[in-house]
C-alpha cells in the first residue's frame, strides 16, 4: 500500500483544523453538546477558543514577516 503524499496530508490536516475551529467558534452556539470532551470544552469557553483558531494565521504572519526582514537584512 502506497502512503499518501505530504501535500495530501497537509490538506487533510488543514481541512480537519478548519472544521474543528469552525465548530468551536461558529456552530457550537447553535448546536447541542457533542459528547466529545475536547469539543465541548472549546464550545463552552468564551475566550481561549479564539486563541486556538487564530494562532495559525498569526504564526504564519510571524514566519513571513521574519523571512521578509531577513531578506532585507541580507540584501542591504
Protein Blocks (a to p, Z undefined) as FASTA:
>chain_A
ZZddfklmmmmmmmmmmmmmmmmmmmmmmpccehiaklmmmmmpcklmmmmmmmmmmmmm
mmmmmmmmmmmmmmZZ
